[in-house]
Amino acid sequence: MERRSVLVDAIHSQPGGMLQVIGAEAGMHLVALLPPGIDDRQVARQAARDGISAMPLSVCQLRKQSRGGLILGYGGTNTTEIQDGVKKLRASLDKLAT
């Protein structure tokens, strides 16, 4: 629960509010929606190039949704790694926005 809380707080502290956390407050993964029009597969590929593993939500959906998202795992990381990972993820999103 502590790691999830750190992840949510790190996402909410990022400027621009690019990610919206949704879903249950338990488990080892968190779902974060992207703004409309941003391709979650493209974000996941860029994140992988930047050293972050984030699964695009669209691979779990039968029909195209109005918003893509990312499935972020946090079970095997510590709080410092989570905070660093969110910073890297934000940098990945910024690269795609320019």
PDB file as gemmi writes it, atoms N, CA and C in Angstrom:
CRYST1    1.000    1.000    1.000  90.00  90.00  90.00 P 1                      
ATOM      1  N   MET A   1       0.819  -1.190   0.000  1.00  0.00           N  
ATOM      2  CA  MET A   1       0.000   0.000   0.000  1.00  0.00           C  
ATOM      3  C   MET A   1       0.868   1.262   0.000  1.00  0.00           C  
ATOM      4  N   GLU A   2       2.006   1.197   0.709  1.00  0.00           N  
ATOM      5  CA  GLU A   2       2.897   2.358   0.743  1.00  0.00           C  
ATOM      6  C   GLU A   2       3.431   2.669  -0.657  1.00  0.00           C  
ATOM      7  N   ARG A   3       3.842   1.637  -1.387  1.00  0.00           N  
ATOM      8  CA  ARG A   3       4.394   1.875  -2.729  1.00  0.00           C  
ATOM      9  C   ARG A   3       3.333   2.428  -3.666  1.00  0.00           C  
ATOM     10  N   ARG A   4       2.109   1.938  -3.568  1.00  0.00           N  
ATOM     11  CA  ARG A   4       1.037   2.476  -4.410  1.00  0.00           C  
ATOM     12  C   ARG A   4       0.812   3.944  -4.081  1.00  0.00           C  
ATOM     13  N   SER A   5       0.786   4.254  -2.813  1.00  0.00           N  
ATOM     14  CA  SER A   5       0.584   5.633  -2.381  1.00  0.00           C  
ATOM     15  C   SER A   5       1.702   6.537  -2.904  1.00  0.00           C  
ATOM     16  N   VAL A   6       2.937   6.064  -2.850  1.00  0.00           N  
ATOM     17  CA  VAL A   6       4.076   6.835  -3.370  1.00  0.00           C  
ATOM     18  C   VAL A   6       3.919   7.037  -4.877  1.00  0.00           C  
ATOM     19  N   LEU A   7       3.491   5.993  -5.582  1.00  0.00           N  
ATOM     20  CA  LEU A   7       3.302   6.097  -7.033  1.00  0.00           C  
ATOM     21  C   LEU A   7       2.217   7.118  -7.363  1.00  0.00           C  
ATOM     22  N   VAL A   8       1.093   7.031  -6.692  1.00  0.00           N  
ATOM     23  CA  VAL A   8       0.000   7.978  -6.945  1.00  0.00           C  
ATOM     24  C   VAL A   8       0.440   9.407  -6.638  1.00  0.00           C  
ATOM     25  N   ASP A   9       1.102   9.594  -5.513  1.00  0.00           N  
ATOM     26  CA  ASP A   9       1.585  10.935  -5.149  1.00  0.00           C  
ATOM     27  C   ASP A   9       2.590  11.468  -6.167  1.00  0.00           C  
ATOM     28  N   ALA A  10       3.484  10.595  -6.642  1.00  0.00           N  
ATOM     29  CA  ALA A  10       4.476  11.020  -7.633  1.00  0.00           C  
ATOM     30  C   ALA A  10       3.798  11.419  -8.940  1.00  0.00           C  
ATOM     31  N   ILE A  11       2.788  10.678  -9.349  1.00  0.00           N  
ATOM     32  CA  ILE A  11       2.051  11.007 -10.577  1.00  0.00           C  
ATOM     33  C   ILE A  11       1.334  12.349 -10.401  1.00  0.00           C  
ATOM     34  N   HIS A  12       0.682  12.535  -9.275  1.00  0.00           N  
ATOM     35  CA  HIS A  12      -0.062  13.778  -9.038  1.00  0.00           C  
ATOM     36  C   HIS A  12       0.848  14.992  -8.891  1.00  0.00           C  
ATOM     37  N   SER A  13       2.093  14.778  -8.495  1.00  0.00           N  
ATOM     38  CA  SER A  13       3.010  15.914  -8.312  1.00  0.00           C  
ATOM     39  C   SER A  13       3.670  16.364  -9.612  1.00  0.00           C  
ATOM     40  N   GLN A  14       3.503  15.606 -10.691  1.00  0.00           N  
ATOM     41  CA  GLN A  14       4.104  15.974 -11.967  1.00  0.00           C  
ATOM     42  C   GLN A  14       3.339  17.137 -12.585  1.00  0.00           C  
ATOM     43  N   PRO A  15       4.048  18.117 -13.105  1.00  0.00           N  
ATOM     44  CA  PRO A  15       3.372  19.269 -13.722  1.00  0.00           C  
ATOM     45  C   PRO A  15       2.595  18.854 -14.974  1.00  0.00           C  
ATOM     46  N   GLY A  16       1.512  19.538 -15.223  1.00  0.00           N  
ATOM     47  CA  GLY A  16       0.750  19.299 -16.441  1.00  0.00           C  
ATOM     48  C   GLY A  16      -0.342  18.268 -16.321  1.00  0.00           C  
ATOM     49  N   GLY A  17      -0.340  17.470 -15.281  1.00  0.00           N  
ATOM     50  CA  GLY A  17      -1.400  16.486 -15.081  1.00  0.00           C  
ATOM     51  C   GLY A  17      -1.631  15.576 -16.267  1.00  0.00           C  
ATOM     52  N   MET A  18      -0.567  15.043 -16.844  1.00  0.00           N  
ATOM     53  CA  MET A  18      -0.678  14.198 -18.037  1.00  0.00           C  
ATOM     54  C   MET A  18      -1.322  12.842 -17.758  1.00  0.00           C  
ATOM     55  N   LEU A  19      -1.258  12.361 -16.533  1.00  0.00           N  
ATOM     56  CA  LEU A  19      -1.796  11.051 -16.200  1.00  0.00           C  
ATOM     57  C   LEU A  19      -2.917  11.177 -15.178  1.00  0.00           C  
ATOM     58  N   GLN A  20      -3.981  10.380 -15.390  1.00  0.00           N  
ATOM     59  CA  GLN A  20      -5.095  10.338 -14.449  1.00  0.00           C  
ATOM     60  C   GLN A  20      -5.195   8.929 -13.894  1.00  0.00           C  
ATOM     61  N   VAL A  21      -4.953   8.768 -12.617  1.00  0.00           N  
ATOM     62  CA  VAL A  21      -4.991   7.467 -11.967  1.00  0.00           C  
ATOM     63  C   VAL A  21      -6.438   7.022 -11.815  1.00  0.00           C  
ATOM     64  N   ILE A  22      -6.700   5.754 -12.194  1.00  0.00           N  
ATOM     65  CA  ILE A  22      -8.043   5.194 -12.036  1.00  0.00           C  
ATOM     66  C   ILE A  22      -7.918   3.799 -11.429  1.00  0.00           C  
ATOM     67  N   GLY A  23      -9.022   3.268 -10.983  1.00  0.00           N  
ATOM     68  CA  GLY A  23      -9.064   1.876 -10.563  1.00  0.00           C  
ATOM     69  C   GLY A  23      -9.006   1.654  -9.072  1.00  0.00           C  
ATOM     70  N   ALA A  24      -8.956   0.381  -8.728  1.00  0.00           N  
ATOM     71  CA  ALA A  24      -8.972  -0.061  -7.336  1.00  0.00           C  
ATOM     72  C   ALA A  24      -7.708   0.383  -6.610  1.00  0.00           C  
ATOM     73  N   GLU A  25      -7.815   0.412  -5.315  1.00  0.00           N  
ATOM     74  CA  GLU A  25      -6.683   0.837  -4.490  1.00  0.00           C  
ATOM     75  C   GLU A  25      -5.950  -0.355  -3.901  1.00  0.00           C  
ATOM     76  N   ALA A  26      -5.893  -1.439  -4.648  1.00  0.00           N  
ATOM     77  CA  ALA A  26      -5.188  -2.632  -4.177  1.00  0.00           C  
ATOM     78  C   ALA A  26      -4.519  -3.301  -5.366  1.00  0.00           C  
ATOM     79  N   GLY A  27      -3.640  -4.228  -5.089  1.00  0.00           N  
ATOM     80  CA  GLY A  27      -2.979  -4.965  -6.147  1.00  0.00           C  
ATOM     81  C   GLY A  27      -1.546  -4.531  -6.332  1.00  0.00           C  
ATOM     82  N   MET A  28      -0.953  -4.973  -7.419  1.00  0.00           N  
ATOM     83  CA  MET A  28       0.444  -4.687  -7.708  1.00  0.00           C  
ATOM     84  C   MET A  28       0.620  -3.825  -8.953  1.00  0.00           C  
ATOM     85  N   HIS A  29      -0.495  -3.381  -9.534  1.00  0.00           N  
ATOM     86  CA  HIS A  29      -0.473  -2.547 -10.728  1.00  0.00           C  
ATOM     87  C   HIS A  29      -1.439  -1.389 -10.561  1.00  0.00           C  
ATOM     88  N   LEU A  30      -1.184  -0.351 -11.317  1.00  0.00           N  
ATOM     89  CA  LEU A  30      -2.021   0.837 -11.288  1.00  0.00           C  
ATOM     90  C   LEU A  30      -2.305   1.221 -12.740  1.00  0.00           C  
ATOM     91  N   VAL A  31      -3.502   1.697 -13.027  1.00  0.00           N  
ATOM     92  CA  VAL A  31      -3.854   2.158 -14.366  1.00  0.00           C  
ATOM     93  C   VAL A  31      -3.902   3.679 -14.357  1.00  0.00           C  
ATOM     94  N   ALA A  32      -3.229   4.278 -15.323  1.00  0.00           N  
ATOM     95  CA  ALA A  32      -3.222   5.727 -15.474  1.00  0.00           C  
ATOM     96  C   ALA A  32      -3.628   6.066 -16.902  1.00  0.00           C  
ATOM     97  N   LEU A  33      -4.678   6.852 -17.036  1.00  0.00           N  
ATOM     98  CA  LEU A  33      -5.145   7.270 -18.357  1.00  0.00           C  
ATOM     99  C   LEU A  33      -4.309   8.426 -18.876  1.00  0.00           C  
ATOM    100  N   LEU A  34      -4.125   8.425 -20.182  1.00  0.00           N  
ATOM    101  CA  LEU A  34      -3.430   9.504 -20.884  1.00  0.00           C  
ATOM    102  C   LEU A  34      -4.457  10.502 -21.408  1.00  0.00           C  
ATOM    103  N   PRO A  35      -4.030  11.702 -21.730  1.00  0.00           N  
ATOM    104  CA  PRO A  35      -4.961  12.650 -22.347  1.00  0.00           C  
ATOM    105  C   PRO A  35      -5.479  12.112 -23.683  1.00  0.00           C  
ATOM    106  N   PRO A  36      -6.682  12.513 -24.083  1.00  0.00           N  
ATOM    107  CA  PRO A  36      -7.215  12.082 -25.377  1.00  0.00           C  
ATOM    108  C   PRO A  36      -6.240  12.419 -26.507  1.00  0.00           C  
ATOM    109  N   GLY A  37      -6.144  11.510 -27.461  1.00  0.00           N  
ATOM    110  CA  GLY A  37      -5.314  11.736 -28.631  1.00  0.00           C  
ATOM    111  C   GLY A  37      -3.873  11.265 -28.500  1.00  0.00           C  
ATOM    112  N   ILE A  38      -3.466  10.824 -27.321  1.00  0.00           N  
ATOM    113  CA  ILE A  38      -2.101  10.332 -27.141  1.00  0.00           C  
ATOM    114  C   ILE A  38      -2.118   8.811 -27.245  1.00  0.00           C  
ATOM    115  N   ASP A  39      -1.311   8.274 -28.123  1.00  0.00           N  
ATOM    116  CA  ASP A  39      -1.248   6.839 -28.388  1.00  0.00           C  
ATOM    117  C   ASP A  39      -0.479   6.128 -27.277  1.00  0.00           C  
ATOM    118  N   ASP A  40      -1.177   5.286 -26.529  1.00  0.00           N  
ATOM    119  CA  ASP A  40      -0.531   4.615 -25.401  1.00  0.00           C  
ATOM    120  C   ASP A  40       0.568   3.646 -25.837  1.00  0.00           C  
ATOM    121  N   ARG A  41       0.445   3.082 -27.016  1.00  0.00           N  
ATOM    122  CA  ARG A  41       1.502   2.177 -27.507  1.00  0.00           C  
ATOM    123  C   ARG A  41       2.779   2.953 -27.815  1.00  0.00           C  
ATOM    124  N   GLN A  42       2.605   4.130 -28.373  1.00  0.00           N  
ATOM    125  CA  GLN A  42       3.757   4.983 -28.663  1.00  0.00           C  
ATOM    126  C   GLN A  42       4.422   5.432 -27.361  1.00  0.00           C  
ATOM    127  N   VAL A  43       3.616   5.775 -26.372  1.00  0.00           N  
ATOM    128  CA  VAL A  43       4.163   6.170 -25.070  1.00  0.00           C  
ATOM    129  C   VAL A  43       4.921   5.005 -24.442  1.00  0.00           C  
ATOM    130  N   ALA A  44       4.347   3.804 -24.496  1.00  0.00           N  
ATOM    131  CA  ALA A  44       5.007   2.624 -23.918  1.00  0.00           C  
ATOM    132  C   ALA A  44       6.338   2.342 -24.613  1.00  0.00           C  
ATOM    133  N   ARG A  45       6.385   2.515 -25.933  1.00  0.00           N  
ATOM    134  CA  ARG A  45       7.646   2.299 -26.667  1.00  0.00           C  
ATOM    135  C   ARG A  45       8.698   3.325 -26.259  1.00  0.00           C  
ATOM    136  N   GLN A  46       8.293   4.592 -26.162  1.00  0.00           N  
ATOM    137  CA  GLN A  46       9.239   5.630 -25.753  1.00  0.00           C  
ATOM    138  C   GLN A  46       9.700   5.393 -24.319  1.00  0.00           C  
ATOM    139  N   ALA A  47       8.790   5.037 -23.449  1.00  0.00           N  
ATOM    140  CA  ALA A  47       9.150   4.750 -22.059  1.00  0.00           C  
ATOM    141  C   ALA A  47      10.164   3.606 -21.990  1.00  0.00           C  
ATOM    142  N   ALA A  48       9.963   2.572 -22.802  1.00  0.00           N  
ATOM    143  CA  ALA A  48      10.908   1.447 -22.826  1.00  0.00           C  
ATOM    144  C   ALA A  48      12.290   1.915 -23.263  1.00  0.00           C  
ATOM    145  N   ARG A  49      12.344   2.803 -24.256  1.00  0.00           N  
ATOM    146  CA  ARG A  49      13.635   3.351 -24.680  1.00  0.00           C  
ATOM    147  C   ARG A  49      14.293   4.140 -23.554  1.00  0.00           C  
ATOM    148  N   ASP A  50      13.469   4.701 -22.670  1.00  0.00           N  
ATOM    149  CA  ASP A  50      13.978   5.496 -21.552  1.00  0.00           C  
ATOM    150  C   ASP A  50      14.163   4.664 -20.277  1.00  0.00           C  
ATOM    151  N   GLY A  51      13.983   3.345 -20.395  1.00  0.00           N  
ATOM    152  CA  GLY A  51      14.246   2.460 -19.262  1.00  0.00           C  
ATOM    153  C   GLY A  51      13.073   2.194 -18.338  1.00  0.00           C  
ATOM    154  N   ILE A  52      11.853   2.483 -18.807  1.00  0.00           N  
ATOM    155  CA  ILE A  52      10.658   2.281 -17.987  1.00  0.00           C  
ATOM    156  C   ILE A  52       9.752   1.253 -18.664  1.00  0.00           C  
ATOM    157  N   SER A  53       9.285   0.296 -17.893  1.00  0.00           N  
ATOM    158  CA  SER A  53       8.345  -0.693 -18.406  1.00  0.00           C  
ATOM    159  C   SER A  53       6.925  -0.242 -18.070  1.00  0.00           C  
ATOM    160  N   ALA A  54       6.153   0.057 -19.096  1.00  0.00           N  
ATOM    161  CA  ALA A  54       4.755   0.458 -18.933  1.00  0.00           C  
ATOM    162  C   ALA A  54       3.956  -0.201 -20.044  1.00  0.00           C  
ATOM    163  N   MET A  55       2.983  -1.014 -19.684  1.00  0.00           N  
ATOM    164  CA  MET A  55       2.184  -1.715 -20.690  1.00  0.00           C  
ATOM    165  C   MET A  55       1.042  -0.818 -21.163  1.00  0.00           C  
ATOM    166  N   PRO A  56       0.868  -0.703 -22.485  1.00  0.00           N  
ATOM    167  CA  PRO A  56      -0.246   0.104 -22.978  1.00  0.00           C  
ATOM    168  C   PRO A  56      -1.579  -0.565 -22.633  1.00  0.00           C  
ATOM    169  N   LEU A  57      -2.503   0.202 -22.129  1.00  0.00           N  
ATOM    170  CA  LEU A  57      -3.814  -0.311 -21.746  1.00  0.00           C  
ATOM    171  C   LEU A  57      -4.571  -0.854 -22.954  1.00  0.00           C  
ATOM    172  N   SER A  58      -4.323  -0.292 -24.122  1.00  0.00           N  
ATOM    173  CA  SER A  58      -5.072  -0.691 -25.319  1.00  0.00           C  
ATOM    174  C   SER A  58      -4.868  -2.164 -25.685  1.00  0.00           C  
ATOM    175  N   VAL A  59      -3.790  -2.789 -25.253  1.00  0.00           N  
ATOM    176  CA  VAL A  59      -3.594  -4.206 -25.565  1.00  0.00           C  
ATOM    177  C   VAL A  59      -4.564  -5.086 -24.785  1.00  0.00           C  
ATOM    178  N   CYS A  60      -5.235  -4.528 -23.792  1.00  0.00           N  
ATOM    179  CA  CYS A  60      -6.194  -5.278 -22.981  1.00  0.00           C  
ATOM    180  C   CYS A  60      -7.643  -4.988 -23.377  1.00  0.00           C  
ATOM    181  N   GLN A  61      -7.851  -4.182 -24.395  1.00  0.00           N  
ATOM    182  CA  GLN A  61      -9.189  -3.751 -24.776  1.00  0.00           C  
ATOM    183  C   GLN A  61      -9.579  -4.327 -26.123  1.00  0.00           C  
ATOM    184  N   LEU A  62     -10.843  -4.725 -26.246  1.00  0.00           N  
ATOM    185  CA  LEU A  62     -11.330  -5.275 -27.509  1.00  0.00           C  
ATOM    186  C   LEU A  62     -11.636  -4.184 -28.527  1.00  0.00           C  
ATOM    187  N   ARG A  63     -12.131  -3.043 -28.035  1.00  0.00           N  
ATOM    188  CA  ARG A  63     -12.469  -1.934 -28.926  1.00  0.00           C  
ATOM    189  C   ARG A  63     -11.637  -0.718 -28.574  1.00  0.00           C  
ATOM    190  N   LYS A  64     -11.362   0.105 -29.560  1.00  0.00           N  
ATOM    191  CA  LYS A  64     -10.614   1.341 -29.329  1.00  0.00           C  
ATOM    192  C   LYS A  64     -11.411   2.242 -28.400  1.00  0.00           C  
ATOM    193  N   GLN A  65     -10.727   2.752 -27.403  1.00  0.00           N  
ATOM    194  CA  GLN A  65     -11.346   3.644 -26.428  1.00  0.00           C  
ATOM    195  C   GLN A  65     -10.989   5.092 -26.762  1.00  0.00           C  
ATOM    196  N   SER A  66     -11.701   6.026 -26.156  1.00  0.00           N  
ATOM    197  CA  SER A  66     -11.447   7.438 -26.421  1.00  0.00           C  
ATOM    198  C   SER A  66     -10.127   7.901 -25.806  1.00  0.00           C  
ATOM    199  N   ARG A  67      -9.648   7.173 -24.798  1.00  0.00           N  
ATOM    200  CA  ARG A  67      -8.379   7.528 -24.156  1.00  0.00           C  
ATOM    201  C   ARG A  67      -7.549   6.259 -23.971  1.00  0.00           C  
ATOM    202  N   GLY A  68      -6.277   6.401 -24.240  1.00  0.00           N  
ATOM    203  CA  GLY A  68      -5.350   5.319 -23.953  1.00  0.00           C  
ATOM    204  C   GLY A  68      -4.877   5.450 -22.518  1.00  0.00           C  
ATOM    205  N   GLY A  69      -4.100   4.479 -22.111  1.00  0.00           N  
ATOM    206  CA  GLY A  69      -3.582   4.512 -20.758  1.00  0.00           C  
ATOM    207  C   GLY A  69      -2.391   3.589 -20.612  1.00  0.00           C  
ATOM    208  N   LEU A  70      -1.853   3.571 -19.430  1.00  0.00           N  
ATOM    209  CA  LEU A  70      -0.695   2.739 -19.129  1.00  0.00           C  
ATOM    210  C   LEU A  70      -0.984   1.906 -17.895  1.00  0.00           C  
ATOM    211  N   ILE A  71      -0.506   0.680 -17.909  1.00  0.00           N  
ATOM    212  CA  ILE A  71      -0.561  -0.176 -16.733  1.00  0.00           C  
ATOM    213  C   ILE A  71       0.834  -0.143 -16.129  1.00  0.00           C  
ATOM    214  N   LEU A  72       0.909   0.345 -14.907  1.00  0.00           N  
ATOM    215  CA  LEU A  72       2.193   0.544 -14.237  1.00  0.00           C  
ATOM    216  C   LEU A  72       2.304  -0.417 -13.061  1.00  0.00           C  
ATOM    217  N   GLY A  73       3.308  -1.269 -13.091  1.00  0.00           N  
ATOM    218  CA  GLY A  73       3.553  -2.179 -11.982  1.00  0.00           C  
ATOM    219  C   GLY A  73       4.480  -1.538 -10.970  1.00  0.00           C  
ATOM    220  N   TYR A  74       4.233  -1.820  -9.708  1.00  0.00           N  
ATOM    221  CA  TYR A  74       5.070  -1.240  -8.659  1.00  0.00           C  
ATOM    222  C   TYR A  74       5.456  -2.260  -7.592  1.00  0.00           C  
ATOM    223  N   GLY A  75       5.060  -3.494  -7.767  1.00  0.00           N  
ATOM    224  CA  GLY A  75       5.298  -4.511  -6.751  1.00  0.00           C  
ATOM    225  C   GLY A  75       6.758  -4.842  -6.519  1.00  0.00           C  
ATOM    226  N   GLY A  76       7.569  -4.775  -7.537  1.00  0.00           N  
ATOM    227  CA  GLY A  76       8.977  -5.151  -7.409  1.00  0.00           C  
ATOM    228  C   GLY A  76       9.924  -3.978  -7.303  1.00  0.00           C  
ATOM    229  N   THR A  77       9.418  -2.825  -6.896  1.00  0.00           N  
ATOM    230  CA  THR A  77      10.254  -1.627  -6.815  1.00  0.00           C  
ATOM    231  C   THR A  77      10.173  -1.014  -5.422  1.00  0.00           C  
ATOM    232  N   ASN A  78      11.177  -0.222  -5.092  1.00  0.00           N  
ATOM    233  CA  ASN A  78      11.119   0.504  -3.821  1.00  0.00           C  
ATOM    234  C   ASN A  78      10.635   1.926  -4.092  1.00  0.00           C  
ATOM    235  N   THR A  79      10.424   2.684  -3.038  1.00  0.00           N  
ATOM    236  CA  THR A  79       9.831   4.012  -3.200  1.00  0.00           C  
ATOM    237  C   THR A  79      10.721   4.973  -3.985  1.00  0.00           C  
ATOM    238  N   THR A  80      12.022   4.867  -3.830  1.00  0.00           N  
ATOM    239  CA  THR A  80      12.934   5.727  -4.597  1.00  0.00           C  
ATOM    240  C   THR A  80      12.853   5.400  -6.080  1.00  0.00           C  
ATOM    241  N   GLU A  81      12.831   4.112  -6.412  1.00  0.00           N  
ATOM    242  CA  GLU A  81      12.721   3.694  -7.815  1.00  0.00           C  
ATOM    243  C   GLU A  81      11.397   4.155  -8.415  1.00  0.00           C  
ATOM    244  N   ILE A  82      10.343   4.120  -7.628  1.00  0.00           N  
ATOM    245  CA  ILE A  82       9.039   4.577  -8.110  1.00  0.00           C  
ATOM    246  C   ILE A  82       9.092   6.062  -8.459  1.00  0.00           C  
ATOM    247  N   GLN A  83       9.631   6.864  -7.574  1.00  0.00           N  
ATOM    248  CA  GLN A  83       9.712   8.300  -7.827  1.00  0.00           C  
ATOM    249  C   GLN A  83      10.586   8.605  -9.040  1.00  0.00           C  
ATOM    250  N   ASP A  84      11.718   7.930  -9.154  1.00  0.00           N  
ATOM    251  CA  ASP A  84      12.591   8.113 -10.322  1.00  0.00           C  
ATOM    252  C   ASP A  84      11.897   7.652 -11.597  1.00  0.00           C  
ATOM    253  N   GLY A  85      11.166   6.553 -11.512  1.00  0.00           N  
ATOM    254  CA  GLY A  85      10.450   6.028 -12.672  1.00  0.00           C  
ATOM    255  C   GLY A  85       9.388   6.983 -13.178  1.00  0.00           C  
ATOM    256  N   VAL A  86       8.669   7.613 -12.278  1.00  0.00           N  
ATOM    257  CA  VAL A  86       7.641   8.578 -12.693  1.00  0.00           C  
ATOM    258  C   VAL A  86       8.288   9.780 -13.368  1.00  0.00           C  
ATOM    259  N   LYS A  87       9.426  10.219 -12.875  1.00  0.00           N  
ATOM    260  CA  LYS A  87      10.141  11.325 -13.530  1.00  0.00           C  
ATOM    261  C   LYS A  87      10.556  10.934 -14.944  1.00  0.00           C  
ATOM    262  N   LYS A  88      11.062   9.717 -15.097  1.00  0.00           N  
ATOM    263  CA  LYS A  88      11.450   9.234 -16.432  1.00  0.00           C  
ATOM    264  C   LYS A  88      10.233   9.102 -17.336  1.00  0.00           C  
ATOM    265  N   LEU A  89       9.128   8.626 -16.788  1.00  0.00           N  
ATOM    266  CA  LEU A  89       7.908   8.504 -17.582  1.00  0.00           C  
ATOM    267  C   LEU A  89       7.437   9.876 -18.044  1.00  0.00           C  
ATOM    268  N   ARG A  90       7.497  10.850 -17.177  1.00  0.00           N  
ATOM    269  CA  ARG A  90       7.124  12.216 -17.558  1.00  0.00           C  
ATOM    270  C   ARG A  90       8.028  12.731 -18.679  1.00  0.00           C  
ATOM    271  N   ALA A  91       9.316  12.439 -18.580  1.00  0.00           N  
ATOM    272  CA  ALA A  91      10.248  12.848 -19.634  1.00  0.00           C  
ATOM    273  C   ALA A  91       9.892  12.165 -20.954  1.00  0.00           C  
ATOM    274  N   SER A  92       9.475  10.906 -20.892  1.00  0.00           N  
ATOM    275  CA  SER A  92       9.054  10.196 -22.103  1.00  0.00           C  
ATOM    276  C   SER A  92       7.845  10.867 -22.722  1.00  0.00           C  
ATOM    277  N   LEU A  93       6.890  11.240 -21.898  1.00  0.00           N  
ATOM    278  CA  LEU A  93       5.687  11.936 -22.398  1.00  0.00           C  
ATOM    279  C   LEU A  93       6.059  13.286 -23.008  1.00  0.00           C  
ATOM    280  N   ASP A  94       6.969  13.993 -22.375  1.00  0.00           N  
ATOM    281  CA  ASP A  94       7.406  15.288 -22.897  1.00  0.00           C  
ATOM    282  C   ASP A  94       8.079  15.140 -24.254  1.00  0.00           C  
ATOM    283  N   LYS A  95       8.850  14.093 -24.444  1.00  0.00           N  
ATOM    284  CA  LYS A  95       9.501  13.860 -25.743  1.00  0.00           C  
ATOM    285  C   LYS A  95       8.474  13.695 -26.856  1.00  0.00           C  
ATOM    286  N   LEU A  96       7.378  13.030 -26.536  1.00  0.00           N  
ATOM    287  CA  LEU A  96       6.345  12.797 -27.551  1.00  0.00           C  
ATOM    288  C   LEU A  96       5.507  14.040 -27.809  1.00  0.00           C  
ATOM    289  N   ALA A  97       5.441  14.929 -26.854  1.00  0.00           N  
ATOM    290  CA  ALA A  97       4.642  16.145 -26.991  1.00  0.00           C  
ATOM    291  C   ALA A  97       5.328  17.199 -27.848  1.00  0.00           C  
ATOM    292  N   THR A  98       6.640  17.075 -28.011  1.00  0.00           N  
ATOM    293  CA  THR A  98       7.357  18.104 -28.781  1.00  0.00           C  
ATOM    294  C   THR A  98       7.500  17.717 -30.218  1.00  0.00           C  
TER     295      THR A  98                                                      
END                                                                             
